[in-house]
Structure formats: structure tokens, C-alpha cells
Amino acid sequence: MVDITIDGQPITAEKGETLIQVAKRNGIQIPHLCYHPALKPSGACKLCGVEVTSHSGKAVVMLSCILKVKPGLEVKTNTPLVQKARTKAFNKLLQMAPDAERIRTIAREFDVEVTPPPDGCIQCRLCIRVCNDIVKAKALKMVSDESGKRVVADPSLCIGCGTCANLCPTHVITATDKDSMRTMAIKDQVFCQLPLERCEGCGRRYATTRFLHHVEDVTIEQPHVKEHHNYCPNCVKIMSDKAITERTHLPKRIK
């Protein structure tokens, strides 16, 4: 038998055991993914690192699936040095499998902050440019933080026109109409919900109230020579085609 210490707790281990075997038998939690008791350990995932003191007296991180117990071994499983090594290991795994929920779940269990899952944005800025330059709502912008660059929306400025969703090449931004409301979202994060107005022609809900007000504001300098109505694009086209047809069939004036 071999006497060791894990996190200040004296433990008796069997000769030839690895530290992770001893930890498991004693209910001590150490994260791991590639370890299996039926297989020879490979140390591939690098998650099971623990802190030990080297022969020189320096604290180092060693993989508990490979580390064999020996008399007097002192191990610490949750130190700043261990956390740093775990964070690096988790993030390296997530580079290969960014959407792997199991990896993220284990990281949360051990209070390790990892890079957020990718939202599919390729940072082409089409959404930001069209919102600023064409729509002129200026509701989208690119921000940088510890996780990198990402597009964020200002709900108070979004008019729910859906132009950004139509242009997004990877469909990260979506505009969904349901129950008289338009929901704007970036991936699964809803940033705006706006009521839809009804077309006076066909009765279909087609545009947000905020969008129609925005159109009025940007065209305020243009004189309205006709009574204003709210028609959807389809009804406008039908009426335009009808007007052209009627003009085409008008009798010619006799000079």
C-alpha cells in the first residue's frame, strides 16, 4: 500500500495505481474525457491535470491518468495553476468541437470559463452596412470582448424591417413573423419583438409599425400628393399593374 495526500486529505492507494483511479475510488472529482478504465491511458484530452511538486520543488501540472502513485505524493486538484491548464485544455478541445455540449457541461461543472460557442457569423458586416447606409436605422454594430468580435443589436433602434436577415449569408440573423409580431434574433438570442401592421388591401400583416414610421420620417421632405395608405408590396404591384392596364386601354384623344 502507498500513502498519498490529495487536497490535504490522507489517502491509502494501491501500488501501481494511477492518481485518477485513486481519486475516482475516493469520490474526488477530476475532469476527463479520454480516460477509460479498460484502456491504457493516453493523456489526449489534457483535462485531468493536477498540481504536484517536482524534484526541484517547483509546482507543476501532471496528468492524473498517467501519474502513478508513490509514497509521500502530495496532489492538489484545484489551484490557479490547475485552472489555467484546464482552461487551455478545454478551449483546445472546443477548437476541434466547438458545438460539443458535453465539453461545455464539464467545463461548467468545474467552473472553467471557456470560449462561447460560435454563432455562425463570418463578420462580413453586410448587416451592419445595410442597416447604417441604406436603412439608416443604425441598430447593429460590431463589438469586441474577451470572446472576440461579434454583431450586437440595439433593440431601441431596430425597426424590424428584416433587411439584415435577408442579407445575412449564413442566416445567423433571422426575422420571424408569428401572431402579429415580428421577432428579430441573432442565432437563438432574441433582441427585438415588434407588432406588425395590416395591409389595407389584402389584410395581411406585412410590416412593423416602427418600420412604417421610419419610412415616413425619411421621406418627410417629399410632398404627398395622394392620400396615404398602408399597402403590402404585393398589393402595390397589383394596383400598379392594374393602373398600367387601364391607361393602356384608354381611348386616344382626337387632336
Secondary structure by P-SEA (a helix, b strand, c coil): cbbbbcccbbbbbcccccaaaaaaaacbbbbbcccccccccccccccbbbbbbccccbbbbbbccccccccbbbbbcccaaaaaaaaaaaaaaaaaccccaaaaaaaaaaccccccccccccccaaaaaaaccccccccbbbbbccccbbbbbcccccccccccccccccccbbbbbcccbbbbbccccccbbbbbbbbcccccccccaaaaaaaaaaacccccccbbbbbcaaaaaaaaaaaaaaaaacccccc
